[in-house]
Amino acid sequence: MTSHVSTGVLSAEGAPDGPAAAGPRKQRRAGGIPQQGSATPWLFLAPYLALFGAFVVLPALLGVWISLHDWDYTMPRQPFVGLENYVALFQPDSVNFESFWGSMRATGIFTLFSVPLLLVVPLAVALLMSQNFPGRNFFRAVYFAPYVLGVAVVAVLWRYLLDNNIGLVNYYLGALGLPDDTAWTTSTPAAWVALIGVTVWWTLGFNAVIYLAALQEIPAELYEAARMDGANAWNQFVHVTLPGLRPILSFITIITLIASANMFGQSYLMTQGGPGRETRTAIYQIAETGLRNFQMGDAAAMSYVLTVFLMAVSVVVFFVFREKKEAGK
């Protein structure tokens, strides 16, 4: 007797049991939603993409368009000039050459001294706050509290505290027998010390919180193994803590560099860019060129030159941390 075997054997429920049912089964296991061609993820992303396009992509494209024109928003026409605004920034005899590169120099000074402090000081605070001691949560809140203040509040507060005549900083320095007549906002290098010190005090809480979260993710077993091998506190920090923080260090370095390069409020409100133009940063100069001098095309070109510099520095930072990570493998 011969038997005939069908490739489409029916199951007890009458449904085909074979390769033909594989596709529908996979879809059912995924929740009844087809795995290909589904619009559901895009529907969830739509609000973010709409906001991102409206407030990031479109303004960026408009900025490029403005930088290619002699754009004075008080005039009825904005003639197209091509790359002239960019070329003028690199010509020593142009109107904006000296002021722009002077502001880039000021931005470089501020970034060079503020970024290392905002990497090291918050890490020290996070290491301290990660220890168990009475009142730990209170001190965590104290260190983070200044970050919730706006730049206007911080700058105006410290402008009065650092005032040469009525400021409490000079008063207490004099009480300690130190010089009490420092012009913190009207002389250099005191103005740089004031701007950098206030910025570190204001923003270290944010970086410290990120460090603290990363420290809690490092397995305690690694520290126990290091202690069993005879490692002291410094060796544990170098060989366990820093390697565990490397991805976070890369992130904090990038965001701190960008924030420092975009410093504006402290300089505008505390020193007014002085003395002279010494503390007038790139963003300060861009805002003055575009909004006060009505040279929007030149200001847009300046902003994109600054963007290119920031992108180059970011690539270098990523490369440095990537090399360190590979070398440690």
N, C-alpha and C positions, 0 to 999 in steps of 0.2 A: 504494500500500500504506500502510495506516495502522498506526502503532505505538502501543501502549498503555504509558504511563510510570507506574510505580507509585511512590507516595510512600514506600513501605516497602522500598526496595531493600536486598537482603541483601548483606552484605560477604562477603569471601572465607571468613571463619570461620563464616558463617551467621548473624551477628548483625545486627539491623536497623541501617541506616546512615541516620539522619535525625534530625528533631527529637525523636523518641521516645527516642533514646539519649542526649540531652544531659544529662538529670538524672543517670542512673547514671554517665556519664563524669565529671561534676564530682565526684561522690562518690568515684569511684575515684582521681581526681587528688588528692583530699584525704587519701588513704591508706586508702580503703575505709570511712571513718567518716562517717556522715551529718552534713551541716553544720548541720542544724536538729534541735532536740530531743535533742541528745546530752547524756548525763549525765557524760561523761568529765571536762570541766572542773570540775564540781561535786565529783566524787570527789577530785580533787587538792586542791580548796579545803576539803574537809570537815574535815580535822584542824585547820587554822587557824581555821575558822569555829566549830568546837566549842570550842576553847580561848578564842577571843575572846568567844563568848557566855557561857561559864562564868565567866570571870575578869574581864570588862569590862562586858558588857551587863547581866547579871544583878545584879552588885554595884551598878551604877549605879542600876538600877531599885529595888533593895532600899533603897539610900540615900535615894531620893526618898520611898519608903514610910515609912521611919523618920523622916524629917524632918517628916512630917505627924502624928506621934504624940508623946506624952509618954513617951519610950522609955527606961526604966530596966531594963537587962537583969538586975538583981538582984531585980526584982519580978515577980510572976506575971502581971500585966496591964499593958498599955501602951495607955492610952486615946487615942482619936483626937482631935486638937486642930486639925486643918486647917492653916491658914497662920499660926497663932499664933507658932510658933517663928521664922518669917521676920519677922513684924511686930515681934516683941520686939527684934530686932536693930537696928531703926530707931527705937526709942523710948528717949529719953535716960534715963528712969527705970527701965528694965529692968535685971535683974541682970547680963546679959552685954553690955550696950551698950558700956560703957567699956572693958572688957577686950578685946572683939573688935575694936573700931575702933582701939584702941591697938596691937594686934597687926598690923592691916592697915597702920597707919602705919609700924611697924617693917619690915614686908615691903616697903613702898614705898621706904623709905630704902635697904634692902639692894639692891633691884632697880635703883634709880636709879643707884647708884654702881658696882655690879658688872657690869651688862650692857655699858655702854660699854667698860670695861676688857677684858671677855671678847670683845669684837668687835675691838678695836684691837690688844691685845698679841698674841693668837694670829696675827693677820694679819702683824704685824711678824716674829714668829718664823718663820712659813711663808715669807715672802719671803726671810729669811735662809737658811733650810734648803733653799730651792730653788736656791741658788747652788752651784757646784761648788767644793769645797775639801776638803782632807784631813780625814778623820774625820767627814764629814757624817752618815753613817748612825748613828754612835755618838751624836752630839748629838741626832739625831732621837729615838733611843731614850731619851735622858736627859730630854728635854722631855715625852715621852709617859708615862714610867714612873710618875709620881705618880698618874696617872688610874686605874691598875689597883688602887690601894689602896682599901680600904673607908673609908667616912666615919668609922667608929669609930677606925680606926688613925690616920688623918690628924688627927682632932680631939684625941685623947689625946696624940699626939706633940707637936702644937703647943701644947697646954695646958701641957705641961712646959717647952717651949722658951720660952714667953712668960710663965712664972711670974715674979712680981715679985721674988722672993727668990733662987731658984735657977736661973732661966731663963738660957739661953745668949744670948738676944737682948739682954737688958739688960746682960749681962756684956760682950759685944763692943761694944755702944754706948758703954759706959763706957770701954773700951779705946781707942776712937776720940775720946774727949773729949766725947761727947754725953751728954745726960741718961740715967742708968742706973737710974732708979727709976720708970719708967712702969708703971702698973697696967693692963696690956694687956687683962685679962679682967674687971676689976671697976670700970672707970670709962669714962665716955664723954667725948670721941669715940674714945678709944683702943680700946674694945671693937669699935666698927664698923670701925676700921682693921684690927684683927686678923682679924675675921670675913671681911671683903672680901678682904684680902690672902691669907689662907690659901685661900679659895675660888678665887681667880684662879690661885694657884700650883698648886692641885690639879687644876683642870679645863681649864686652857688647852691642854694637850696634845691633847685631843679635838678642839677647834675648829681647832687648828693643822693636824691631820691632814686635816680636811675642806678647809680652805683650800689645803693643799699639793696635794691631788688635783685641786682645781678649777684651780689655777695651771697644772698640767701639761696641762690641756685647752685652754688658750688658745693658738691657733696662733702659732708663732714668726714666721710671715710678717708678722703684724701689728706686732710689735716691730721687725722689719727695715724695714718701710715707714715706721714712725714715726721711726726713726733717720735714714733717708734724707731725710725731710722736715725734719730738724734738731731733732727733739724731744729734750729732755734727759730724765734719769731721772724727774724729777717729772712732766713732761708725759706720759711713757709710762705712769706709774702712774695718772694721772688719766683719761687718754683711752683707755687700752687695758686695763690691769689691772682697774680698778674696774668698767667696763662688762661685762667678761667674768665678773666675780665676782658680778654683781647677783643672779642667781637663788640662788646659794649664800648670799649675805648675807641674803636674806629667810629662808631656811631656818635659818641659824645664829641669827638674831635671835629667831625664834619659839621655838626649842628652848631658847635661853639664858634668855629671859624666863620660860618655864614652869619651868625648873629653878630659877631664882633665886626665883621666887614660891613655890616649894615647899621652900625651904630649911628644914631642921629639925635635922639631926644636928649641924652645927657649933655652932648656938646652944645646943642641949641639952647637949652635952658640953663645950664650951669655956667658955661664960659662964653656963650655967644660966638663960638669959633675962635676966640682970642686966646692969648694976646695976639693982636694982628689977625693973621689967618692960620696960626700954628695948629689949632685944634679943630679946624674946619675939615670934617671928613668928606669922603666921596659922596655919600648920600646927602649931606648938608649942601655940597656944591651943586649936585644935580637938582635938588629942590629949589635952590636959589636961582639957578640958570633957567629952569623951566617955569616956575611959578612967579618969580619976582621980575626976571628979565624977559619973560615971554618968549624964550628961545626953546620951544618944546622939541624941535628937531635936534638941536645940540644936546639937550638934556637926555633925550632918548638914546642918542649915540653913546653918551657917557655911560648910561646904565648898562648897555650891552657890552661895552668894553670891560666894565667891572664884572659883569656876568661871566665873560670869557676867562678872566683871571681867576674867579672863584671856581669855575669848572676845572681849570688846570690844577689848582691847588687840591681840589677834591680828588682828582685822579691820582695825584701824587700820594695823598694820604691813603687811599685805597690800596695803591701799589705797595706802600711801605708795610702796612698791616698784613697784606696778603703774603708778602715775602717772609715776614716774621712767622706767620702761621705755618707756612710750608717748611721753614727751617726747623721748626720745633717738632715736626713729625718724625 
